[in-house]
Amino acid sequence: MTKAEIVADVANKTGVEKVAVQAVVESFMESVKSSMVSGENVYLRGFGSFIVKRRAEKTGRNISKNTTIIIPAHNIPSFKPAKTFTGEVKGHK
């Protein structure tokens, strides 16, 4: 499902204009992104959590040049679904 399909679905279910729904969806995504950039996790009860995970510094290999490289420590975004969310998806055939 794409963002446009989500906007259309929410607009149909709520009766709100697509332009307003699109503004809300984009604002939500921007809020989640800015929170995660600042290192904060976002918790949506019953849906899941957007979590910032810290990856430690590690040594890697560039196999084409046969050299060792250092991969610096960094943060990555992650999503952890709520138990009710995973239960519904697992039950769906």
C-alpha positions as CSV (number, residue, x, y, z in Angstrom):
1,M,0.0,0.0,0.0
2,T,1.4,3.4,-1.0
3,K,1.0,6.7,0.8
4,A,-1.6,7.8,-1.9
5,E,-3.6,4.7,-1.2
6,I,-3.5,5.3,2.6
7,V,-4.7,8.9,2.0
8,A,-7.5,7.7,-0.2
9,D,-8.5,5.0,2.2
10,V,-8.6,7.3,5.2
11,A,-10.4,10.0,3.2
12,N,-13.1,7.4,2.2
13,K,-13.5,6.1,5.8
14,T,-13.6,9.5,7.5
15,G,-15.3,11.7,4.9
16,V,-12.4,14.2,5.2
17,E,-11.0,15.7,2.0
18,K,-7.9,14.0,0.5
19,V,-5.9,17.2,0.7
20,A,-6.5,17.5,4.5
21,V,-5.7,13.8,5.0
22,Q,-2.5,14.0,3.0
23,A,-1.4,17.0,5.1
24,V,-2.1,15.0,8.3
25,V,-0.3,11.9,7.0
26,E,2.8,13.9,5.9
27,S,2.8,15.8,9.2
28,F,2.7,12.5,11.1
29,M,5.6,11.1,9.1
30,E,7.6,14.3,9.6
31,S,7.0,14.2,13.3
32,V,8.1,10.6,13.6
33,K,11.2,11.3,11.5
34,S,12.2,14.4,13.4
35,S,11.8,12.7,16.7
36,M,14.0,9.8,15.6
37,V,16.6,12.1,14.2
38,S,16.9,13.7,17.6
39,G,17.3,10.2,19.2
40,E,13.7,9.9,20.6
41,N,11.6,6.7,20.2
42,V,8.0,7.0,19.1
43,Y,5.4,4.7,20.8
44,L,2.0,4.1,19.4
45,R,0.1,1.9,21.8
46,G,-1.7,-1.0,20.0
47,F,0.3,-0.3,16.8
48,G,4.0,-0.4,17.5
49,S,7.1,1.6,18.2
50,F,9.6,3.4,16.0
51,I,12.9,2.8,17.7
52,V,16.4,4.3,17.2
53,K,18.9,1.4,17.4
54,R,22.6,2.1,18.0
55,R,25.1,0.0,16.0
56,A,28.5,-0.3,17.5
57,E,31.7,0.4,15.6
58,K,32.9,-2.7,13.8
59,T,35.6,-3.9,11.4
60,G,34.6,-4.9,7.9
61,R,36.3,-6.1,4.8
62,N,36.3,-4.6,1.3
63,I,36.7,-7.9,-0.6
64,S,37.4,-6.3,-4.0
65,K,40.5,-4.4,-2.7
66,N,41.2,-7.0,0.1
67,T,41.4,-4.3,2.7
68,T,40.0,-3.9,6.2
69,I,37.8,-0.9,6.9
70,I,36.3,0.5,10.1
71,I,32.6,1.0,10.0
72,P,31.8,3.8,12.5
73,A,29.1,3.5,15.2
74,H,25.8,4.8,13.9
75,N,22.0,4.9,14.5
76,I,19.4,3.1,12.4
77,P,15.6,3.4,12.5
78,S,13.6,0.3,13.4
79,F,10.0,-0.6,13.8
80,K,8.8,-3.0,16.4
81,P,5.1,-3.9,16.0
82,A,2.8,-4.3,19.1
83,K,1.7,-7.8,20.1
84,T,-1.8,-7.1,19.0
85,F,-0.5,-5.9,15.6
86,T,1.5,-9.1,15.1
87,G,-1.3,-11.3,16.3
88,E,-3.7,-9.8,13.8
89,V,-1.2,-10.2,10.9
90,K,-0.4,-13.8,11.9
91,G,-4.1,-14.6,12.1
92,H,-4.8,-13.2,8.6
93,K,-4.6,-15.7,5.8
